[in-house]
Amino acid sequence: MQLPESQVAVVEAASADEATSVDALAAATELPPETVTGAVFELEEEGLVAVDERVDETIALTDEGREYADTDLPEIRLYEAALEAGADADPVSMGRVIGASGLEGPQVDIALSNYARKGYGAIEGGEITADPDADPSADAEANALDALAGSEETPIDGVEIDDDTLDQLERRGLLDRSETTVREVTLTERAITELMAGIETAETVGQVTPELLTSGEWQDVEFAEYNVEADAERFEGGKVHILRQTAERVKDVLVGMGFQEMEGPHVDADFWINDCLFMPQDHPARTHWDRFALEQPTHIDELPADLVERVERAHREGVGDDGEGYHSPWDEDFARALALRGHTTSLSTRYLSGEQIGEIEPPARFFSVEKVYRNDTLDPTHLLEFFQIEGWVMAEDLSVRDLMGTFEEFYAQFGITDIEFKPHYNPYTEPSFELFGTHPTTGELVEIGNSGIFREEMLEPLGVECDVMAWGLALERLLMLMYGFEDIRDIHGTLCDLELLRDTEVTY
Ligand SMILES: N[C@@H](Cc1ccccc1)C(=O)O
């Protein structure tokens, strides 16, 4: 009989008396394990080999696990420092013991959260005690780390570590479990018969080359069959970040709802970011604490003079018969100062004023999905920059129902159907609403946006004569509701969760 080269090599390397693993066959034939696996499947189908499959579980220490196998677990280092400081007799100040332990950064938290759990002592009111009877040499986790530190990977069947300890180490991120499928191959009777009769190598081609194509030889050769079920090496290809993918999806949804996209500068004059929004110049959000000012250049060159005059008048005198201005200072130089935009509503003011693309006639709908910058304190829901989904609708006679209906329609496209509204205040909208959604795993209400109907004091100076409803929604918060992660830093920055980014499916 004739067989392709790799199959002949496998048949010759395998035996009828003894099962041989794919790895051993790969070594013997000098073929890559994937090729051997493919050949083995083909041979099995031909009835030439029997394949025995089992799943082996192995465990391996993570880098952090290896580090503690070398230097001791942080809680043990804390216990030893506590003993040294006499905490087995009287409580000692925590600061002193931590200082003496040499623990630093996150290791301090790790030590503290495991210390009492493992009976090394107690921590209360800034003081630490050490239990004189605790015995670090009997620490099951430390002993397990030592036992595993010797090899890269250990088959789980061979280790004498109890399940609770293994689970605990896995939870602490000190140990990884993995599964591999081991295939063992034995020749069948039929293979022996064929071998005795003589097996020849059939010329097969594994890959189409330019030469095969140009010479026309491809028409005569026999191609090796692909086995799409064979195990292959996992390949982590590059991929568009889920935030970008979702931003694209949001844009598609809004375009589908009849919106046009706005664009404009990330660095802009306070005039467009704040003054045009009827934000008084002494508003707390306009202090240097909250904005990222520009050092070079500090000011925009030009602002439209007539618009500046109308905006200044609205600030000083208000708009309409009953209008009251802010009676607060207004200074053009202050309005010309440049900063990173804290919201993309600066794009809306540029467009609504007619400065960006000329006069806009109602009905009109505009949006942007762009980055904004705020000097916030970092926490699970705040970053210094995020993406805002800005939007507005200009039409005669808009009401709050139009606003709410638009949100329900928009969020429903992302499977979010339980939006809640809370009355809110913005200097530039009346009424105003904050939007909330429910986090899919924690059940907590998450603020996802801010919205309202632009007030006369804003629209009149911009020269807009009909109603405009508008909003700024946080793209990252939408992602939280869609994919259930709890910390925004899982998707941004150095602490991001690569597995989440790799495996999250963005569905259209
Ligand atoms: N600028 C607001 C969002 C908003 C835009 C337009 C109208 C109302 C609210 C914010 O950043 O929170």
The ligand as an ORCA input file, in Angstrom:
! r2SCAN-3c Opt
* xyz 0 1
  N     -21.224     67.194     29.263
  C     -21.945     66.291     30.105
  C     -22.848     65.403     29.330
  C     -23.997     66.159     28.729
  C     -23.937     66.543     27.424
  C     -24.998     67.246     26.864
  C     -26.095     67.518     27.636
  C     -26.169     67.138     28.954
  C     -25.110     66.458     29.502
  C     -20.936     65.432     30.877
  O     -19.807     65.368     30.509
  O     -21.289     64.798     31.844
*
